[in-house]
Amino acid sequence: VRVEASPAQVWRVWSDLEQMPKWQAWIHSVHVQPDGSSKWTLKKSVLGVPLSFSWTAQELPREEGRLIQWEATSGVKNRGRVEFEEEEEGGREGVRVTMTIEYSLPSVIVFLFRST
């Protein structure tokens, strides 16, 4: 997705993990631990049934302004990366944000999420 904002603004928003629930609707909470890991909770109601999933993630080396990456160490198995590429379009500065996530959920949960 292209975000029309300065690279510094986009990086500041994405790199402040504990603020993600304010703009990522499916993320209920993020708590960064003293050891640098982070505890994530996702909450969603599917067919009227409230579901909650949690995991602990360890951030992998960052490239300031260019890359955030992580891997779950417990809970819902997942890993991912968010890449930031500065671009100008029509004289307006912006950032191309590309997020890639790999995860493993029980098949019934995948079915429920896709059906809503």
C-alpha positions, 0 to 999 in steps of 0.5 A, spaced: 500 500 500 502 507 498 502 511 504 502 519 502 506 521 508 514 522 510 518 516 510 519 519 518 512 519 519 510 512 516 516 509 520 514 512 527 507 509 526 509 502 524 515 502 529 511 504 535 508 497 536 504 498 543 500 503 539 498 498 533 491 497 536 489 504 535 490 503 527 490 495 526 482 493 528 484 486 529 490 487 534 487 488 541 493 489 544 501 489 544 505 489 550 513 490 549 517 486 554 523 488 558 527 483 554 525 486 547 520 481 545 512 483 545 506 480 547 500 480 542 493 479 542 488 479 537 480 479 538 475 478 533 468 476 533 466 470 528 459 468 527 457 472 534 463 468 537 468 472 540 475 469 539 482 471 542 489 469 540 495 471 543 503 470 541 509 472 543 514 475 538 521 476 538 523 482 533 529 480 528 534 485 526 531 492 524 533 496 518 532 503 520 527 506 516 526 500 511 525 493 515 521 491 521 521 483 522 519 478 527 518 471 529 513 468 534 516 464 539 510 462 543 502 462 541 500 462 534 505 460 530 507 466 525 513 470 522 513 476 518 516 483 515 514 490 513 518 493 508 518 501 507 520 504 500 520 511 499 517 513 493 515 520 489 508 520 485 506 526 482 510 530 486 508 528 492 512 524 497 510 517 500 512 510 502 510 504 499 509 499 505 509 491 503 507 487 509 508 479 508 506 474 514 506 467 514 502 463 520 499 457 522 492 456 524 487 450 525 483 449 519 477 450 522 479 457 525 481 459 518 475 457 515 471 461 520 475 467 519 474 467 511 467 466 512 466 473 515 
